[in-house]
């Protein structure tokens, strides 16, 4: 039950861009899995808000979107406790994260101009990296990935995600130094995964992938 509870805390905090993301930034590290590139997490980040040139009204509305989803998120993720199989629970968690992320994208798109949303998409792709970004339908379509490439990326994404989730086991019991080491470990897992994913691309696809990410942004 302790492990399940830890996963629930991880999911909610990463989706909303709060405790774990803040900790990672304070330590100069970038932890987390695919969830760290959630729309609400990025939109709640001051550096991203500045890069997108959001005004106070837009920032306030983004904050309201996050607050509105909190109770719904807690209720949905609470049900994960009933799933005993670890892999099924993780898969369901990822599914829920994607559903909430899509809700945020739709609502944010109603209050933020298209050109600013495009910059958000670019930043999100940079943050998610190749291993978690290449299989997005839009990205895969623009790069014209073959079915074989899509299958290999999907397998790599699954393997990387399992390693990351496994690393978070027992995280709540770690001290600051140990958490710092954990974030370093997770960053290495992601870096290795990204490198392997990029190697699946042709030279032309690599160039197109770089263009999709826009100007370099350091979070």
Helices and strands as residue ranges (DSSP letters): H 2-16, H 19-26, G 34-37, H 39-43, H 46-52, H 56-78, G 79-82, H 86-109, H 114-133, H 137-143, H 147-167, G 171-173, H 176-198, H 203-212
